[in-house]
Amino acid sequence: MNRLTFNPRLKNRLAFILAFALSAAIGTYFRMIPLTTYAPGDYSEKATLLVIAQLRQHVEQNLSLAYPNLSTQQREVLATDQFNKLLHNERDNVRRSIDKLSQAFKQEGLTKRQYPYLLESDPFYYYGLTENILRSGSLSPQFKSGRFLNPLMLAPNGYWESLTLHPYIGVLIYKVLKIFNPNVNLMYAVSYCPVILALLALIPYFWICASWRIRPLFSLAGAIFLTCAPIFIRRSAFGWYDTDPYNILFPFLIIALVCHGLKLLTASLTDTPSSAPLTPQTKTHFLTLGFLTACLIFIYSFFWQGATLITGILLAAGILICGHSLLARRDFKKGALYAQFFGIIVCGTILLTSVAFGFSGFAEFIGESWKGFQNFLTPRLSIWPDLFISVGELEPSTWNDLAEMTGGPLFLCLSGFGFVYLGLNLRTAGEQKYPFFVLAVFALISLGLAMSAQRFLIFCLAALALGFPAGLQFVYDLVEKISPRLFKSSQPRRFVTLLALLILTATAFFPINLLRRSLKDFLTPIFNETWETSLIRLRDNTPDNSIVNTWWCPGHFIKAIAHRRVTFDGATINAPQSYWISNIFLSPDEKSALGMLRMLNGSGNQAADYLHNELKLPVSASVALLKIMAGLNS
């Protein structure tokens, strides 16, 4: 009887498809925790108060039995100390008790809301823009040079924001879900957006691993580490309707295209005599890949203002590759072709951006991107107080932060081994190592950014996740190489290599176990029914042109739910309005506060700008003069 045989290439593809399905299922399970464990906010608050009260009562009863002669004050101090220790040591059990009681409350009562709110403040900003597109058919009534006017920001004048396509992705998902459920809620629909983007990011990830001939099992382990990385879970869970997942998806897509183009070009140059030109088909193919890469970077810029960083990374990698080809290989023809490939990427990105925004808009876009990087990497004092320097994401990362948020020390170590493996132990030599040059530059720059500011940890994760499966492959190849020296018989050698394969693949359980214990601690929403009720009442009982003067924190909530203008918010915390609002709150009398409010709500900071820019008064003199002039008695 003939044995069934499979095409090795087909078998490998099926293995990668199964690896994708398994890692996608695991990642989706953890990202859906906010939905599967959801209980309405009032039930959750009641459950929390009840569990805490019962714990406190239990501690006090035990103290009364153990120390009946203590005074009331002594018992109170001791009870507080023991209660705090109990909460710290048993926080996982306390969390489970609260969740269990919340679900019990949910089943006993009639709930008005069956799905959670968005997880953070920034998602409400994009939710408001998505709702505006559905309501008016456009992101904004006014556009210019790659920007759109948001009339609800920096009241009363509005704010010109960088154009973003993220709300349109939310609209697309909403309309698709609406086909299956015509009554689907918008907030519920867009909450799926980060989960979908995280799944899409796995496709180019496995493509890259397959092109580097990494085993499907090791690629699976790397994908699980990637999709379960705490920083990635936190910023792509159900309800995190923000742009962070694009910083994983687009770098993978861009690197996959660049590596494919380099491999195609190198293979063609190897098969073609040095004096013969490339075939037109091959040249068109790799030039097309270069232009597609430029298109991807251009599209990426509509989701993250720092997308131009990728262009800089590819430019640096291209210089290294061309330099190696010219200096080490002394081959001008090959160097010129590599220069064409990277030149198309860089010039194509500039051309597309200039056509879309105009050359002045392109220069402004680059300037804003550079300014944004400076704010994150080296926040500095300015003439006006800048709240941006107080943002926690600006703090530099430690190696402990990097390990904790990306997957642990094991992940970092094996990623390091992976870079060594890709750099020194590829199955091919010479120019076939050029894809590694791209990854190495990407890893070094992203690591430097991540250590300078925590905001870039997720960007660095993309590079580390590509090194991790290569690190597993490196260790496995090392075991295969050493085992013949240790065992003369083939059977023990097979056992050792099989054991190494299983142990290395089992590393995927480390992030799963970590998430199982700690996920709920960093996926707690800050918006609740109380916020929603208050903001809806604000919307229904105030004129449409009202301005809400408050500190920046609830700004996105007010715009998205109450549809009212705000003085400043999380996207404009570096504006001078923060100075005036703080002075209003700290004002010694109501007349001074009301005078500054009248100035802000009438013209924003235009009076100070006029005194400083037109009349050339120092900012300090302008502020002092306006404080006198703005008073209601003046």
Solvent accessible surface area in square Angstrom, and as a share of the most:
residue,aa,sasa,rsa
1,M,239,1.07
2,N,145,0.75
3,R,219,0.80
4,L,163,0.81
5,T,125,0.73
6,F,134,0.56
7,N,89,0.46
8,P,108,0.68
9,R,169,0.62
10,L,87,0.43
11,K,132,0.56
12,N,65,0.33
13,R,143,0.52
14,L,83,0.41
15,A,33,0.26
16,F,17,0.07
17,I,106,0.54
18,L,127,0.63
19,A,7,0.05
20,F,59,0.24
21,A,54,0.42
22,L,90,0.45
23,S,0,0.00
24,A,13,0.10
25,A,61,0.47
26,I,33,0.17
27,G,0,0.00
28,T,39,0.23
29,Y,138,0.52
30,F,10,0.04
31,R,1,0.00
32,M,27,0.12
33,I,22,0.11
34,P,13,0.08
35,L,39,0.20
36,T,96,0.56
37,T,45,0.26
38,Y,22,0.09
39,A,12,0.10
40,P,7,0.05
41,G,16,0.16
42,D,60,0.31
43,Y,30,0.12
44,S,39,0.25
45,E,80,0.36
46,K,112,0.47
47,A,0,0.00
48,T,48,0.28
49,L,128,0.63
50,L,73,0.36
51,V,13,0.08
52,I,52,0.27
53,A,56,0.44
54,Q,102,0.45
55,L,37,0.18
56,R,51,0.19
57,Q,99,0.44
58,H,100,0.45
59,V,9,0.05
60,E,61,0.27
61,Q,94,0.42
62,N,69,0.36
63,L,4,0.02
64,S,48,0.31
65,L,151,0.75
66,A,66,0.51
67,Y,109,0.41
68,P,92,0.58
69,N,146,0.75
70,L,47,0.24
71,S,56,0.36
72,T,108,0.63
73,Q,143,0.63
74,Q,104,0.46
75,R,53,0.20
76,E,90,0.40
77,V,99,0.57
78,L,58,0.29
79,A,1,0.00
80,T,52,0.30
81,D,63,0.33
82,Q,70,0.31
83,F,20,0.08
84,N,82,0.42
85,K,117,0.50
86,L,49,0.24
87,L,49,0.24
88,H,120,0.54
89,N,108,0.55
90,E,66,0.30
91,R,130,0.47
92,D,53,0.28
93,N,72,0.37
94,V,17,0.10
95,R,76,0.28
96,R,144,0.52
97,S,52,0.33
98,I,17,0.08
99,D,35,0.18
100,K,159,0.67
101,L,45,0.22
102,S,5,0.03
103,Q,51,0.23
104,A,36,0.28
105,F,48,0.20
106,K,49,0.21
107,Q,151,0.67
108,E,141,0.63
109,G,30,0.29
110,L,179,0.89
111,T,29,0.17
112,K,212,0.90
113,R,29,0.11
114,Q,106,0.47
115,Y,38,0.14
116,P,6,0.04
117,Y,8,0.03
118,L,0,0.00
119,L,7,0.04
120,E,61,0.27
121,S,16,0.11
122,D,65,0.34
123,P,0,0.00
124,F,0,0.00
125,Y,21,0.08
126,Y,30,0.11
127,Y,19,0.07
128,G,16,0.15
129,L,11,0.05
130,T,0,0.00
131,E,39,0.18
132,N,35,0.18
133,I,13,0.07
134,L,65,0.32
135,R,140,0.51
136,S,76,0.49
137,G,62,0.59
138,S,36,0.23
139,L,2,0.01
140,S,4,0.03
141,P,103,0.65
142,Q,90,0.40
143,F,101,0.42
144,K,112,0.47
145,S,50,0.32
146,G,17,0.16
147,R,34,0.12
148,F,1,0.00
149,L,21,0.10
150,N,10,0.05
151,P,63,0.39
152,L,46,0.23
153,M,0,0.00
154,L,22,0.11
155,A,1,0.01
156,P,34,0.22
157,N,73,0.37
158,G,11,0.11
159,Y,68,0.26
160,W,69,0.24
161,E,28,0.13
162,S,34,0.22
163,L,43,0.21
164,T,13,0.08
165,L,57,0.28
166,H,0,0.00
167,P,0,0.00
168,Y,82,0.31
169,I,48,0.24
170,G,0,0.00
171,V,14,0.08
172,L,107,0.53
173,I,17,0.09
174,Y,30,0.11
175,K,114,0.48
176,V,68,0.39
177,L,51,0.25
178,K,79,0.33
179,I,132,0.67
180,F,164,0.68
181,N,71,0.36
182,P,90,0.56
183,N,137,0.70
184,V,13,0.07
185,N,61,0.31
186,L,21,0.10
187,M,8,0.03
188,Y,58,0.22
189,A,0,0.00
190,V,0,0.00
191,S,1,0.00
192,Y,49,0.19
193,C,0,0.00
194,P,1,0.01
195,V,6,0.03
196,I,68,0.35
197,L,9,0.05
198,A,2,0.02
199,L,49,0.24
200,L,79,0.39
201,A,1,0.00
202,L,1,0.01
203,I,95,0.48
204,P,2,0.01
205,Y,0,0.00
206,F,12,0.05
207,W,105,0.37
208,I,2,0.01
209,C,1,0.00
210,A,40,0.31
211,S,35,0.22
212,W,24,0.08
213,R,147,0.54
214,I,4,0.02
215,R,91,0.33
216,P,29,0.18
217,L,72,0.36
218,F,0,0.00
219,S,0,0.00
220,L,18,0.09
221,A,0,0.00
222,G,0,0.00
223,A,0,0.00
224,I,6,0.03
225,F,1,0.00
226,L,0,0.00
227,T,2,0.01
228,C,0,0.00
229,A,0,0.00
230,P,8,0.05
231,I,7,0.04
232,F,1,0.00
233,I,0,0.00
234,R,75,0.28
235,R,32,0.12
236,S,0,0.00
237,A,0,0.00
238,F,1,0.00
239,G,1,0.01
240,W,25,0.09
241,Y,0,0.00
242,D,14,0.07
243,T,11,0.06
244,D,2,0.01
245,P,0,0.00
246,Y,3,0.01
247,N,2,0.01
248,I,0,0.00
249,L,16,0.08
250,F,13,0.06
251,P,0,0.00
252,F,0,0.00
253,L,49,0.24
254,I,1,0.00
255,I,3,0.02
256,A,5,0.04
257,L,24,0.12
258,V,0,0.00
259,C,3,0.02
260,H,70,0.31
261,G,0,0.00
262,L,0,0.00
263,K,63,0.27
264,L,42,0.21
265,L,0,0.00
266,T,4,0.02
267,A,43,0.33
268,S,18,0.12
269,L,9,0.04
270,T,99,0.58
271,D,121,0.62
272,T,32,0.19
273,P,88,0.55
274,S,90,0.58
275,S,108,0.70
276,A,31,0.24
277,P,110,0.69
278,L,20,0.10
279,T,77,0.45
280,P,113,0.71
281,Q,152,0.67
282,T,26,0.15
283,K,75,0.32
284,T,86,0.50
285,H,83,0.37
286,F,0,0.00
287,L,48,0.24
288,T,62,0.36
289,L,13,0.07
290,G,0,0.00
291,F,92,0.38
292,L,81,0.40
293,T,0,0.00
294,A,0,0.00
295,C,33,0.19
296,L,31,0.15
297,I,2,0.01
298,F,35,0.14
299,I,72,0.37
300,Y,0,0.00
301,S,12,0.08
302,F,21,0.09
303,F,18,0.07
304,W,35,0.12
305,Q,62,0.28
306,G,6,0.05
307,A,0,0.00
308,T,30,0.18
309,L,32,0.16
310,I,4,0.02
311,T,17,0.10
312,G,34,0.33
313,I,3,0.01
314,L,2,0.01
315,L,83,0.41
316,A,37,0.28
317,A,0,0.00
318,G,3,0.03
319,I,111,0.57
320,L,97,0.48
321,I,0,0.00
322,C,18,0.11
323,G,24,0.23
324,H,58,0.26
325,S,0,0.00
326,L,72,0.36
327,L,139,0.69
328,A,65,0.51
329,R,111,0.40
330,R,207,0.76
331,D,30,0.15
332,F,161,0.67
333,K,53,0.23
334,K,38,0.16
335,G,2,0.02
336,A,36,0.28
337,L,13,0.07
338,Y,0,0.00
339,A,49,0.38
340,Q,70,0.31
341,F,0,0.00
342,F,8,0.03
343,G,28,0.27
344,I,48,0.25
345,I,0,0.00
346,V,22,0.13
347,C,83,0.50
348,G,7,0.06
349,T,9,0.05
350,I,70,0.36
351,L,102,0.51
352,L,40,0.20
353,T,4,0.02
354,S,6,0.04
355,V,115,0.66
356,A,54,0.42
357,F,22,0.09
358,G,31,0.30
359,F,158,0.66
360,S,87,0.56
361,G,2,0.01
362,F,37,0.15
363,A,64,0.50
364,E,79,0.35
365,F,23,0.10
366,I,66,0.33
367,G,38,0.36
368,E,61,0.27
369,S,6,0.04
370,W,157,0.55
371,K,112,0.48
372,G,26,0.25
373,F,21,0.09
374,Q,50,0.22
375,N,33,0.17
376,F,42,0.17
377,L,53,0.27
378,T,77,0.45
379,P,54,0.34
380,R,149,0.54
381,L,157,0.78
382,S,70,0.45
383,I,124,0.63
384,W,41,0.14
385,P,68,0.43
386,D,25,0.13
387,L,40,0.20
388,F,41,0.17
389,I,75,0.38
390,S,85,0.55
391,V,41,0.24
392,G,42,0.41
393,E,47,0.21
394,L,10,0.05
395,E,99,0.45
396,P,93,0.59
397,S,8,0.05
398,T,76,0.44
399,W,153,0.54
400,N,106,0.54
401,D,37,0.19
402,L,0,0.00
403,A,10,0.08
404,E,103,0.46
405,M,28,0.13
406,T,0,0.00
407,G,9,0.09
408,G,13,0.12
409,P,99,0.62
410,L,67,0.33
411,F,0,0.00
412,L,33,0.17
413,C,77,0.46
414,L,11,0.05
415,S,0,0.00
416,G,34,0.33
417,F,92,0.38
418,G,0,0.00
419,F,38,0.16
420,V,72,0.42
421,Y,4,0.02
422,L,3,0.01
423,G,10,0.10
424,L,139,0.69
425,N,71,0.36
426,L,39,0.19
427,R,131,0.48
428,T,55,0.32
429,A,77,0.60
430,G,15,0.14
431,E,21,0.09
432,Q,43,0.19
433,K,54,0.23
434,Y,1,0.00
435,P,5,0.03
436,F,36,0.15
437,F,46,0.19
438,V,1,0.00
439,L,0,0.00
440,A,24,0.19
441,V,14,0.08
442,F,2,0.01
443,A,12,0.09
444,L,127,0.63
445,I,58,0.30
446,S,0,0.00
447,L,47,0.24
448,G,38,0.36
449,L,18,0.09
450,A,0,0.00
451,M,44,0.20
452,S,46,0.30
453,A,0,0.00
454,Q,51,0.23
455,R,42,0.15
456,F,4,0.02
457,L,6,0.03
458,I,2,0.01
459,F,2,0.01
460,C,1,0.01
461,L,0,0.00
462,A,0,0.00
463,A,0,0.00
464,L,15,0.08
465,A,0,0.00
466,L,1,0.00
467,G,0,0.00
468,F,0,0.00
469,P,0,0.00
470,A,0,0.00
471,G,0,0.00
472,L,0,0.00
473,Q,3,0.01
474,F,46,0.19
475,V,37,0.21
476,Y,13,0.05
477,D,34,0.18
478,L,81,0.40
479,V,37,0.21
480,E,74,0.33
481,K,131,0.56
482,I,71,0.36
483,S,3,0.02
484,P,67,0.42
485,R,188,0.69
486,L,123,0.61
487,F,71,0.30
488,K,202,0.86
489,S,60,0.39
490,S,52,0.33
491,Q,141,0.63
492,P,47,0.30
493,R,65,0.24
494,R,173,0.63
495,F,130,0.54
496,V,38,0.22
497,T,23,0.13
498,L,97,0.48
499,L,78,0.39
500,A,13,0.10
501,L,22,0.11
502,L,102,0.51
503,I,100,0.51
504,L,17,0.08
505,T,24,0.14
506,A,43,0.33
507,T,11,0.06
508,A,7,0.05
509,F,137,0.57
510,F,125,0.52
511,P,1,0.01
512,I,38,0.19
513,N,66,0.34
514,L,58,0.29
515,L,0,0.00
516,R,163,0.60
517,R,124,0.45
518,S,32,0.21
519,L,7,0.04
520,K,58,0.25
521,D,76,0.39
522,F,42,0.18
523,L,12,0.06
524,T,75,0.44
525,P,54,0.34
526,I,91,0.46
527,F,4,0.02
528,N,40,0.21
529,E,42,0.19
530,T,93,0.54
531,W,89,0.31
532,E,40,0.18
533,T,75,0.44
534,S,59,0.38
535,L,8,0.04
536,I,58,0.29
537,R,161,0.59
538,L,48,0.24
539,R,84,0.30
540,D,93,0.48
541,N,109,0.56
542,T,41,0.24
543,P,92,0.58
544,D,123,0.64
545,N,106,0.54
546,S,25,0.16
547,I,35,0.18
548,V,29,0.16
549,N,43,0.22
550,T,30,0.18
551,W,77,0.27
552,W,77,0.27
553,C,65,0.39
554,P,19,0.12
555,G,0,0.00
556,H,3,0.01
557,F,7,0.03
558,I,7,0.04
559,K,12,0.05
560,A,2,0.01
561,I,17,0.09
562,A,0,0.00
563,H,51,0.23
564,R,11,0.04
565,R,50,0.18
566,V,0,0.00
567,T,2,0.01
568,F,0,0.00
569,D,0,0.00
570,G,24,0.23
571,A,42,0.33
572,T,3,0.02
573,I,9,0.05
574,N,64,0.33
575,A,13,0.10
576,P,31,0.19
577,Q,10,0.04
578,S,3,0.02
579,Y,47,0.18
580,W,0,0.00
581,I,1,0.01
582,S,31,0.20
583,N,31,0.16
584,I,18,0.09
585,F,117,0.49
586,L,151,0.75
587,S,24,0.16
588,P,133,0.84
589,D,67,0.35
590,E,136,0.61
591,K,107,0.46
592,S,40,0.26
593,A,15,0.11
594,L,88,0.44
595,G,0,0.00
596,M,12,0.05
597,L,38,0.19
598,R,135,0.49
599,M,25,0.11
600,L,1,0.00
601,N,50,0.26
602,G,57,0.55
603,S,34,0.22
604,G,0,0.00
605,N,11,0.05
606,Q,98,0.43
607,A,32,0.25
608,A,2,0.01
609,D,60,0.31
610,Y,119,0.45
611,L,18,0.09
612,H,68,0.30
613,N,81,0.41
614,E,114,0.51
615,L,97,0.48
616,K,156,0.66
617,L,58,0.29
618,P,79,0.50
619,V,20,0.11
620,S,86,0.56
621,A,42,0.32
622,S,1,0.00
623,V,14,0.08
624,A,54,0.42
625,L,69,0.34
626,L,9,0.04
627,K,80,0.34
628,I,127,0.65
629,M,109,0.49
630,A,10,0.07
631,G,14,0.14
632,L,70,0.35
633,N,124,0.64
634,S,94,0.61
